[in-house]
Amino acid sequence: MKEKKVVVVAPTFNERGSIEKVVRLILEQNGKVPGFDIHVLVADSHSPDGTGELAKKLVSKNPRVHFLDVVERGLGLAIIKGYEYALKKIQAEVLMQIDADLQHDPNDIPKFLQKISEGYEYVQGSRLTAGGKNNIAFSRQMFTIFANLVLRLLTGIWKITDFTPSYKAYTKNLFLRMNWQAVPWHGTTFLIQPAAVVEAARAGAKMTEVPIIFRNRRADRSKNEIMNYIIDIFGYAIEVRLSKWGMNLPILFLARRSKTFIKFGTVGFTGTLVDFIFYKLFIAKFGFTPPNAKLISTILAIQNNFFFNNVWTFKKRKTKNSLILRWLLFNLVSSGGVIISYGVVYLLHALYGDGFIYISKIHIAYNNFYFFATIPPVMTWNFLMNHFVTWKKED
């Protein structure tokens, strides 16, 4: 019986510390499941650490090792180009994907091939099924559970428990049936992984999963940005759900375009907590009037917001402004927000005074409503001014 050629695509960017071992372990799986001939394709996105040069040396030593230089950077691009190369140049009949950083154990490859031999067209590695393990930080484990719950609920795909790992296998027939134009693989996050599950299901694939152990990195560092990934997952999953209801709306596009604003809003939420806590404290403990309490609490919140916007929201924004200048500009811009918030509270306090709303046995002071009425205009002002002034993008 003719063996089916399996090409394991390993997309790389700065994986010099692990690629040699990964390739060796992958090739060691050859022959463990009868009927399959295993090859490796390193799809490198111009790694500055020399991963590509090392991979080329491996190619010269073993005909089962192949190399593809992906000119443009991007995980999704490397994967898609790798798959296409594997089909056209290596005549792959089974496509696999594996991380090249040793978080995936190449010794699990026979599990995937066994399921392919049983007639399955799509096999997903899962940390959440019986026998799987997610040996990473607790916070990232919680993200995995939460992300997959959102994806399962919104996409309606229950056969797969873990959408996000990049450890997976396809038959050639399924790959050619899938609508890859519908997979958002141009982004910088790992959204291509759950999107591939969705498109495989839409293509009518016979799907299953196998348990895998996901390990901490032994070399290099992660390229995934969690906040971007969270925004992508929510945007994509909502878009899939709406499409099932006949509504084709560009939710993912809008979510991606709004990432900076979403981050800014998240920081603003922490600032609001600081603002509100001190606002109520100054009124209740020190007898300040609402306008004066709001003035001081807003100034404290501004310092909170500058710190988190500088180290997170606009962290990668290329700007010529020094840290001191950014701090001065931020406080100057925020002074407009202080004036707006003071004016809103002053006006509402002058109109409605210090009364209460009574809901059953609960008394809600008017000053609470004055506080929250300031949020929309102040947030809009601050975002626009900081986006175009404080952290102005430079060429």
PyMOL commands that set and color helices and strands:
alter all, ss='L'
color gray80, all
select helices_A, chain A and resi 19-27+51-61+75-89+106-117+138-155+172-177+180-182+192-202+226-244+251-257+259-286+290-313+323-352+366-373+375-390
alter helices_A, ss='H'
color red, helices_A
select strands_A, chain A and resi 4-12+36-44+65-69+94-97+122-126+133-134+168-171+207-211+213-214+356-359+362-365
alter strands_A, ss='S'
color yellow, strands_A
deselect
rebuild
show_as cartoon
